[in-house]
């Protein structure tokens, strides 16, 4: 019997059942039929869940930009039997097309479930979702692979010589291990004997993740007239942000961008990777090195050609070859990232998450997610712009809690390998009419940003306080200050996120700001008191330091504490706090 593992019908996606809170495995068809009954994706890693989420969104974006919520093709499209767009009626203007797409989104959201057209689409392309098919899922055949790589890197050459090249081991593709042939992952979740073992369901998930989070250790590339370097996976180059929700259906819907956010775009024809007629067709597009003009293509972008051979024990032998990757500079079609502006060129590029800032919470970068002051040098995250559109169009209620989340797989900082080092996750919840409040000059986003800047000033003061204590104790002042500063912000995270989610459009702004100031004052002084409680006789005696003018001065734990308390009083304008006597 011919081997098969079809992702449309075989269970491989891990989800949490909303009724039982148990983890279950479902197929693509089951997921879309019952998304409203699942709480969230629950794969091997949050970063893997994000990669799978984007695959699911590619399917939904493709389907619902061609068919409405009644499973009917749009009047302004001619659609072939294979569900592909043949032509777009030029007599329809952008507003009419956008209104139809908006209506589809609204009908789906209010209906609370996806329609049968998604299942019909998946059945049509089922042959492209089989791990062992003639056109295997996220892979190429041996003949396709050999046709585009150098002969000495081919599958045939490896079989002939018994020394295959250009391989990636399962233990490296598995991003919970990420073990290359040159270094051992000491704290892997599997013992050495099983690091290359996995089920077909696991393989499917890791294939998707690896295409999105590829490092740059591999050297094999396809043949090309122009030289190129093997680039990292697309998601690996982002600082991701996306909308979370109360169910998997809501998560998918809030991230389902059906209406183009660029007003100049009339209607982009979606083209996920499985709709290309073959590898030659896909590589022709990739060799152009152009950023995709549609989300389905972007969400299913390959970073490598992968071919799998199966040994006698049914273990995969994975051949990999790099293909040209488009530049991320100016790739503003990407909705799930923060952006930064290059000061020299004024172009925007993703603000890649760095391992240096693993402890920095999302709320501290609030102004990067939302362009609070309408600054030209800040490009708002696309998913935030989309949520703003939904709120402005009345598609989500004013009091709905919008839940922004960030999942990033951070590399080790070595640009020659970019091996995964750690995964970070954070989120923040905020009511729609607060996030997009524009009612007055006193609108909430500005007040929130002001509160965060104020918190940062207090945080800077606490860092100086801790660093001074470290200096008095004759230990590394910077390191001591950074460690205690991180603990300080960790103490702030939960109460600030709770305060943020409690805000409403009807609040007295000043009263709510004062509420946070009081909380900030309490936490700061408690942290300082805890530090004071560990004081030694050396801390009390202090040391002689010199100010910026080289004037000697005596500093001790009390002068440092007084300086912090003075900052708290002047910045927060709270009740006077009795300062400790200097000794």
C-alpha positions in Angstrom: 0.0 0.0 0.0 1.3 3.5 -0.9 2.4 5.4 2.1 0.4 8.5 3.0 0.0 11.1 5.7 -2.3 13.8 4.6 -2.5 16.9 6.7 -6.1 17.6 5.6 -7.4 14.4 7.2 -4.7 13.1 9.6 -4.5 14.5 13.1 -1.3 16.6 13.5 -2.1 20.0 14.9 -2.1 20.2 18.7 -4.9 22.3 20.2 -6.6 22.7 23.6 -10.2 21.7 23.8 -12.2 24.5 25.4 -14.6 22.1 27.2 -12.1 19.7 28.7 -8.9 21.8 28.7 -7.2 18.7 27.3 -4.7 18.7 24.5 -5.9 16.9 21.4 -4.6 16.4 17.9 -6.7 17.4 14.9 -6.4 17.5 11.1 -6.7 20.7 9.1 -10.3 20.0 8.2 -11.2 19.2 11.8 -9.6 22.4 12.9 -11.5 24.7 10.6 -14.8 22.9 11.2 -14.4 23.2 15.0 -12.1 26.2 15.6 -14.8 27.7 17.8 -14.5 24.7 20.2 -10.7 25.0 20.7 -9.0 27.4 23.1 -5.7 27.8 21.3 -2.9 26.0 19.4 -0.7 23.9 21.7 2.2 22.6 19.7 5.8 21.9 20.8 6.7 25.6 21.2 4.9 28.9 21.0 7.1 29.9 18.1 6.0 26.8 16.3 2.4 27.7 17.0 2.9 31.1 15.4 4.4 29.4 12.3 1.4 27.0 12.1 -1.0 30.0 12.8 0.4 31.8 9.7 -0.2 28.6 7.6 -3.8 28.5 8.8 -4.2 32.2 8.0 -2.8 31.6 4.5 -5.5 29.1 3.9 -8.3 31.4 5.2 -7.0 34.5 3.4 -6.9 32.6 0.1 -10.4 31.1 0.5 -12.2 34.2 1.8 -10.8 36.6 -0.6 -12.4 34.5 -3.3 -15.6 33.3 -1.6 -18.0 35.0 0.8 -19.5 33.7 4.0 -22.3 32.0 2.0 -19.7 30.0 0.0 -20.4 32.0 -3.1 -17.6 33.4 -5.3 -17.5 37.2 -5.5 -19.3 38.8 -8.5 -16.1 40.7 -9.4 -14.1 37.5 -9.7 -13.9 34.7 -12.3 -12.8 31.6 -10.5 -11.7 28.3 -12.1 -12.7 24.8 -11.0 -9.5 24.5 -9.0 -10.5 27.5 -6.9 -7.9 29.8 -8.5 -8.7 33.3 -9.6 -8.8 33.6 -13.4 -9.6 37.3 -13.6 -10.8 40.4 -11.7 -13.6 42.5 -13.2 -12.1 45.9 -13.9 -15.5 47.6 -13.7 -15.5 47.2 -9.9 -13.6 49.8 -8.0 -11.7 49.3 -4.8 -14.4 50.5 -2.5 -16.9 47.9 -3.7 -14.4 45.1 -3.5 -13.3 46.2 0.0 -16.9 46.5 1.2 -17.5 42.9 0.0 -14.4 41.6 1.8 -15.4 43.5 4.9 -18.9 42.0 4.8 -17.4 38.5 4.6 -15.3 39.1 7.6 -18.3 40.5 9.6 -20.5 37.6 8.6 -17.9 35.0 9.6 -17.2 36.7 12.9 -20.9 37.1 13.8 -21.6 33.5 12.6 -19.0 32.2 15.0 -17.5 29.5 12.7 -15.9 29.0 9.4 -18.0 27.7 6.5 -17.7 24.6 4.3 -15.9 26.3 1.5 -12.7 25.9 3.5 -13.1 22.1 3.6 -13.9 22.1 -0.2 -10.7 24.0 -0.8 -8.6 21.7 1.2 -10.1 18.7 -0.5 -9.2 20.3 -3.9 -5.5 20.7 -2.8 -5.3 17.6 -0.6 -2.5 16.2 -2.8 -0.3 19.1 -1.9 -0.8 18.5 1.9 0.5 14.9 1.9 3.9 14.3 3.4 4.4 11.4 1.0 2.6 12.7 -2.1 3.8 13.2 -5.6 4.2 16.9 -4.6 5.0 16.3 -0.9 4.0 19.0 1.6 6.7 21.7 2.0 9.1 19.5 0.2 10.4 18.7 -3.4 11.0 15.4 -5.1 14.5 14.0 -5.6 14.4 14.8 -9.3 13.3 18.4 -8.6 16.0 18.8 -6.0 18.8 17.3 -8.2 17.8 19.5 -11.1 18.6 22.7 -9.3 21.5 21.9 -7.0 25.2 21.3 -8.0 25.7 17.7 -9.1 28.1 16.9 -6.2 25.3 18.1 -3.8 22.6 16.0 -5.4 20.6 13.2 -3.9 21.8 10.8 -6.6 25.4 11.7 -6.0 25.0 11.0 -2.3 23.4 7.6 -3.0 26.1 6.7 -5.5 29.0 7.6 -3.2 27.4 6.7 0.1 28.3 10.2 1.4 25.3 12.5 1.0 25.9 16.2 1.6 23.7 19.2 2.4 21.8 17.4 5.1 19.9 18.7 8.1 19.4 16.3 11.0 16.1 16.0 12.8 17.9 17.0 16.0 18.7 20.4 14.3 15.3 20.8 12.7 13.7 20.2 16.1 13.9 23.7 17.5 13.6 22.4 21.1 17.0 20.7 20.5 18.7 22.7 17.7 21.8 20.5 17.8 24.2 20.9 14.9 26.9 18.4 14.0 29.5 20.6 15.7 28.1 21.0 19.2 26.0 19.0 21.5 22.8 20.4 23.1 23.4 19.6 26.7 20.0 20.4 28.1 17.8 18.8 25.3 14.4 17.4 26.2 15.5 14.0 24.6 18.3 11.6 25.3 20.9 11.3 22.5 19.5 8.0 21.2 16.1 9.5 20.4 17.0 13.0 19.3 16.4 12.0 15.6 13.1 10.2 16.4 9.8 11.8 15.6 6.3 11.0 14.5 4.8 12.1 11.1 2.7 14.6 13.0 5.8 16.1 14.7 7.6 16.1 11.3 4.8 18.2 9.8 5.0 20.8 12.5 8.8 21.0 12.5 8.8 21.3 8.7 6.6 24.4 8.9 8.6 25.8 11.8 12.0 25.1 10.2 11.0 26.9 7.0 10.2 30.0 9.1 13.0 29.8 11.6 16.0 28.5 9.6 19.5 29.4 10.7 22.4 30.0 8.4 24.8 27.1 9.1 24.0 25.2 6.0 26.1 25.8 2.9 24.3 24.1 0.0 22.4 26.4 -2.4 20.5 26.1 -5.6 22.4 27.0 -8.8 21.9 30.6 -9.7 23.3 33.1 -12.2 23.5 35.6 -9.4 25.4 34.9 -6.1 23.4 34.9 -2.9 23.8 33.9 0.7 21.6 31.5 2.5 19.3 33.7 4.5 17.5 33.0 7.8 13.8 32.0 7.8 11.4 34.9 7.4 9.8 34.8 10.9 13.3 34.5 12.4 14.0 38.1 11.0 11.0 39.6 12.7 10.0 40.9 16.2 6.6 39.2 16.0 3.3 40.6 17.3 -0.2 39.2 16.7 -3.7 39.2 18.1 -4.7 36.6 20.7 -8.2 35.7 21.6 -10.6 33.7 23.8 -10.9 30.9 21.3 -8.9 29.6 18.3 -11.7 30.9 16.0 -11.4 34.4 17.5 -7.5 34.3 17.2 -7.8 33.3 13.6 -10.4 35.9 12.8 -8.6 38.8 14.6 -5.5 38.0 12.5 -7.4 37.4 9.3 -6.7 40.5 7.2 -9.1 40.3 4.3 -9.2 44.0 3.4 -5.9 45.5 2.2 -4.6 48.1 4.7 -2.8 49.9 1.9 -5.4 52.1 0.3 -3.6 52.0 -3.0 -4.0 48.2 -3.3 -7.3 47.2 -5.0 -7.2 43.4 -4.7 -4.2 41.2 -4.3 -4.6 37.7 -5.7 -3.5 35.3 -3.0 -1.0 32.7 -4.0 0.2 30.3 -1.3 3.1 28.1 -2.1 1.0 25.0 -2.8 -0.8 26.8 -5.7 2.3 27.1 -7.8 2.2 24.6 -10.7 5.6 23.3 -9.8 9.1 24.0 -8.4 10.3 25.8 -11.5 7.3 28.2 -11.3 8.1 28.9 -7.6 11.8 29.3 -8.1 11.2 31.7 -11.0 9.3 33.9 -8.5 11.9 33.6 -5.8 14.8 34.4 -8.0 13.3 37.8 -8.5 13.9 38.5 -4.8 10.8 40.6 -4.6 8.7 40.8 -1.4 5.4 39.0 -2.0 2.4 41.3 -2.8 0.0 39.0 -1.0 -0.2 37.6 2.5 -0.7 33.9 1.5 2.6 33.9 -0.3 4.3 35.7 2.6 2.9 33.4 5.2 4.0 30.3 3.3 7.5 31.5 2.2 10.1 28.8 2.1 13.7 29.6 3.2 15.0 26.2 1.9 14.3 23.5 -0.6 13.8 20.3 1.4 13.8 16.7 0.1 13.3 13.8 2.4 14.6 10.2 1.8 13.3 7.5 4.1 15.7 4.7 5.3 14.8 1.1 6.1 13.8 2.1 9.6 11.5 4.8 8.3 13.7 7.5 9.6 14.0 10.7 7.5 17.2 11.8 5.8 16.6 15.5 5.0 18.4 17.3 2.1 18.4 21.0 2.2 19.4 23.8 -0.2 19.1 27.5 0.2 17.0 29.6 -2.2 17.2 33.4 -2.7 15.3 35.3 0.0 13.8 38.7 -0.5 15.0 41.7 1.6 13.0 42.6 4.6 13.7 46.3 4.2 10.5 48.1 3.2 8.5 44.8 3.4 5.6 46.7 5.0 3.1 44.1 3.8 4.2 42.0 6.8 1.6 42.7 9.5 3.1 40.7 12.4 6.2 42.7 13.4 7.5 45.8 15.0 9.4 48.2 12.7 12.4 50.6 13.1 13.5 53.3 10.7 17.0 53.4 9.3 18.3 56.9 10.0 20.4 57.0 6.8 17.9 55.7 4.3 14.6 56.5 6.2 13.4 53.1 5.2 11.7 50.8 7.6 12.8 47.3 8.5 11.7 44.8 11.1 13.0 45.6 14.6 14.5 42.1 15.2 14.2 40.9 18.7 17.5 40.6 20.5 18.7 38.2 23.2 20.0 41.3 25.0 16.5 42.3 25.9 14.8 39.1 26.9 13.5 40.6 30.1 11.8 43.7 28.6 8.1 43.4 28.7 5.8 44.4 25.8 4.1 47.2 27.6 7.5 49.0 27.9 7.5 49.3 24.1 3.9 50.4 23.9 4.8 53.3 21.5 6.4 50.9 19.0 3.2 48.9 18.7 0.9 51.9 18.5 2.0 55.2 16.8 0.8 57.2 19.7 2.0 60.7 18.6 1.5 60.0 14.8 5.3 60.3 14.3 6.7 59.8 10.8 9.6 57.8 12.1 7.4 55.1 13.6 5.5 52.6 11.5 2.7 51.0 13.5 2.5 47.2 13.5 0.2 46.1 10.7 -1.9 43.9 13.0 -2.6 46.9 15.2 -3.7 48.9 12.1 -6.0 46.1 11.2 -7.5 46.0 14.7 -8.0 49.7 14.5 -9.8 49.2 11.2 -12.1 46.6 12.7 -12.9 48.9 15.6 -13.5 52.0 13.4 -15.8 49.9 11.1 -17.8 48.7 14.1 -16.8 45.1 13.5 -15.6 44.6 17.1 -17.4 46.3 20.1 -15.8 49.2 21.9 -15.5 47.2 25.2 -13.9 44.2 23.6 -10.5 43.3 25.2 -7.9 43.2 22.5 -5.1 40.9 23.4 -1.7 41.5 21.7 0.9 38.8 22.1 4.5 38.5 21.1 6.5 35.2 20.5 10.1 35.3 19.4 12.7 32.7 18.9 16.0 34.5 19.6 19.3 33.5 18.0 22.6 33.2 19.8 23.9 36.5 18.4 26.4 34.7 16.1 25.6 35.9 12.7 27.5 33.1 11.0 25.1 30.5 12.5 22.1 32.1 14.1 21.3 29.0 16.2 18.3 29.4 18.4 19.2 30.4 22.0 15.9 31.0 23.7 12.2 31.6 23.2 10.4 34.5 24.7 6.6 35.2 25.0 4.7 38.1 26.4 1.3 39.7 26.0 -0.9 42.7 27.0 -4.6 43.2 27.1 -6.3 46.5 26.4 -9.9 47.5 25.6 -10.6 48.5 22.0 -11.9 51.9 22.8 -8.8 52.6 25.0 -6.3 51.4 22.4 -7.9 53.4 19.7 -9.2 56.3 21.7 -9.1 59.5 19.6 -11.8 61.5 21.3 -9.6 64.4 22.6 -6.2 65.7 23.1 -6.2 63.8 26.4 -6.8 60.5 24.6 -5.7 57.3 26.3 -2.8 56.1 24.1 -0.9 59.4 24.9 -1.7 59.1 28.6 -0.6 55.4 28.6 2.7 56.3 26.9 3.2 59.1 29.4 2.7 56.7 32.3 5.2 54.3 30.7 7.8 57.0 30.3 7.2 58.1 33.9 7.7 54.5 35.0 10.9 54.3 33.0 12.2 57.4 34.8 11.5 55.7 38.2 13.1 52.5 36.8 16.2 54.4 35.8 16.3 55.9 39.3 16.0 52.4 40.9 18.8 51.1 38.7 21.1 54.0 39.8 20.1 53.3 43.4 21.0 49.6 43.1 24.2 50.3 41.1 25.3 52.7 43.9 24.8 50.0 46.5 26.9 47.7 44.3 29.6 50.3 44.2 29.6 50.7 47.9 29.9 47.0 48.3 32.8 46.9 45.9 31.2 44.6 43.4 30.4 45.1 39.7 28.0 48.1 40.0 26.6 47.8 36.5 25.9 44.1 36.8 24.4 44.5 40.3 22.2 47.3 39.1 21.1 45.4 36.0 20.1 42.4 38.0 18.1 44.3 40.5 16.6 46.5 37.8 15.3 43.3 36.1 13.8 42.2 39.4 12.2 45.6 39.8 10.5 45.5 36.4 9.4 41.9 37.0 7.6 43.2 40.1 5.9 45.9 37.9 4.8 43.6 35.1 1.7 42.0 36.6 0.2 45.1 38.2 0.9 47.3 35.2 -0.7 44.7 32.8 -3.7 44.5 35.2 -4.0 48.3 35.3 -3.8 48.5 31.5 -6.5 45.9 31.0 -8.8 47.7 33.6 -8.9 50.9 31.6 -12.1 51.9 29.8 -13.1 54.7 27.5 -15.3 56.2 30.2 -12.6 56.4 32.9 -11.5 59.7 34.5 -8.0 59.7 33.0 -6.4 61.6 35.8 -7.8 59.3 38.5 -6.6 56.2 36.7 -3.2 57.7 36.1 -2.9 58.5 39.8 -4.0 55.0 40.6 -0.9 53.7 38.7 1.3 56.3 40.3 0.3 55.1 43.7 1.0 51.5 42.7 4.4 52.5 41.3 5.3 54.4 44.4 4.4 51.5 46.7 6.4 48.9 44.6 9.4 51.2 44.3 9.6 52.0 48.0 9.0 48.4 49.0 11.9 47.3 46.7 14.1 50.0 48.2 13.2 48.9 51.8 14.0 45.3 50.9 17.5 46.4 49.7 17.9 48.5 52.8 17.1 45.5 55.0 20.1 43.7 53.7 22.5 46.5 54.6 25.8 45.8 56.2 28.0 48.0 58.4 30.0 48.7 55.2 26.9 50.0 53.5 26.2 52.3 56.5 29.8 53.6 56.6 29.8 54.1 52.9 32.7 55.2 50.7 34.2 58.4 49.3 33.2 58.9 45.6 33.8 61.8 43.2 31.1 63.7 41.3 31.3 64.7 37.7 33.4 67.7 38.7 35.8 65.4 40.6 34.6 66.8 43.9 34.9 64.1 46.7 31.7 63.2 48.5 30.6 60.6 51.0 28.0 58.1 49.8 26.3 55.3 51.7 23.1 53.4 51.7 21.2 56.3 53.2 22.3 58.9 50.7 21.4 56.4 47.9 18.0 55.7 49.4 17.3 59.4 49.9 18.1 60.2 46.3 15.7 57.5 45.1 12.9 58.7 47.5 13.4 62.3 46.4 13.0 61.1 42.7 9.8 59.2 43.6 8.4 62.3 45.4 9.2 64.8 42.7 8.1 62.6 39.7 5.0 61.0 41.1 3.9 64.0 43.1 2.5 61.7 45.7 2.3 62.2 49.5 5.7 63.2 51.1 7.6 60.1 52.1 9.7 60.4 55.2 13.4 59.9 54.2 15.9 58.1 56.4 18.4 60.1 58.3 21.9 60.1 56.9 24.5 58.5 59.1 
